[in-house]
Amino acid sequence: MTLHTNSVWSVVFAPDGRTLASSSTDGTVRLWDLDPQARLAAICRPRAGLDARELAALLPGVPASELPRAAARAHRG
């Protein structure tokens, strides 16, 4: 994932509610996938061994009861 290298100028949600676009004074525009499953798939590797606390830190706002199932689904691909 490539981050902005300067101040973020603006952010806007796409109509689907699952994508966020941000623009920066570094002259770039970035698209961010806000889907928890896609985010898990991007950050988790099979057998990564992330515990519930680590998953909660990586996926703020996802209910704790959903974290283990979401991680398992992401690992299966």
Residue pairs with C-beta under 8 A, 6 or more apart in sequence:
1 42
2 30
3 30
4 22
4 24
4 26
4 28
4 30
5 24
5 26
5 28
6 24
6 25
6 26
7 24
7 25
8 22
8 23
8 24
8 25
9 23
9 24
9 25
10 22
10 23
11 20
11 21
11 22
11 23
12 20
12 21
13 19
13 20
14 20
14 21
17 34
18 33
18 34
18 35
19 31
19 32
19 33
19 34
20 31
20 32
20 34
21 29
21 30
21 31
21 32
22 29
22 30
22 32
23 29
23 30
24 30
33 39
33 42
36 59
36 62
36 66
36 70
37 70
37 73
37 74
39 58
39 59
40 55
40 58
40 59
40 70
40 71
40 73
40 74
41 74
41 77
43 58
44 50
44 71
44 74
44 75
46 75
47 75
48 75
50 58
50 71
52 64
52 67
52 68
55 62
55 67
55 68
55 70
55 71
56 62
56 64
56 67
59 67
59 70
62 70
